[in-house]
Amino acid sequence: MRSNDAFMNLKGLGELAQKLVETRKHNIFPLVFSLIKLALILPITTATVERAFSAMKIIKNRLRNRMGDSWMNDCLLIYIEKDIFSCIDNDLIVQRFQKMKTRREKL
């Protein structure tokens, strides 16, 4: 690949991965391609885990003794994935809760 002009002016691993796929060399060098993919994915995975732990630290400090495990897991999920949940309209959530039946029954 050193003599191939297509690989001379690449500026990063992302461009190298794209060029390997374009020239179909990812089939010839599967281990190298897998290593490049892992190197590109690892920072994102690490950031996601760190974000989850920092969210757990915030939520657990505030509500430590007042909630069960399932409630805390639900709170953490909403806090960690807040960019997804911000797209959901609050009125839809309120309407859904209003339509739910009460679960308390008289004995």
C-alpha positions, -999 to 999 in steps of 0.1 A, spaced: 0 0 0 30 23 4 34 25 -34 -3 31 -40 -10 69 -46 -45 66 -32 -31 61 3 -5 88 3 -24 119 14 -46 104 41 -49 125 73 -64 101 98 -78 67 106 -112 76 93 -99 84 59 -78 53 59 -108 31 67 -129 48 39 -101 43 14 -97 7 24 -133 1 17 -133 21 -16 -103 1 -29 -117 -32 -15 -85 -37 4 -105 -43 36 -111 -78 23 -73 -84 18 -63 -70 52 -93 -79 75 -73 -78 107 -59 -43 100 -94 -31 91 -108 -46 123 -81 -29 143 -88 5 126 -126 0 134 -119 -7 170 -96 23 173 -123 45 158 -151 31 181 -132 30 214 -133 67 223 -171 68 217 -176 38 239 -155 52 267 -173 85 266 -207 68 268 -196 48 299 -181 79 316 -214 98 309 -234 70 324 -213 69 356 -213 107 360 -251 106 356 -254 78 382 -233 99 406 -256 129 402 -289 109 405 -277 87 433 -265 116 455 -298 134 453 -322 106 457 -301 79 474 -325 68 502 -358 76 486 -360 52 457 -358 16 448 -335 1 422 -361 0 393 -370 37 399 -333 47 400 -327 27 367 -356 45 351 -342 79 362 -307 71 350 -320 60 316 -339 92 311 -309 113 324 -283 95 303 -304 95 271 -318 131 276 -310 141 240 -335 114 228 -361 122 255 -360 159 248 -376 152 214 -407 137 231 -435 162 238 -444 166 274 -481 168 266 -480 133 250 -466 120 282 -492 137 304 -520 124 281 -506 88 283 -506 90 321 -542 104 322 -554 75 300 -539 49 323 -562 30 347 -556 33 384 -540 3 399 -552 7 434 -582 -14 442 -604 -14 472 -601 -44 495 
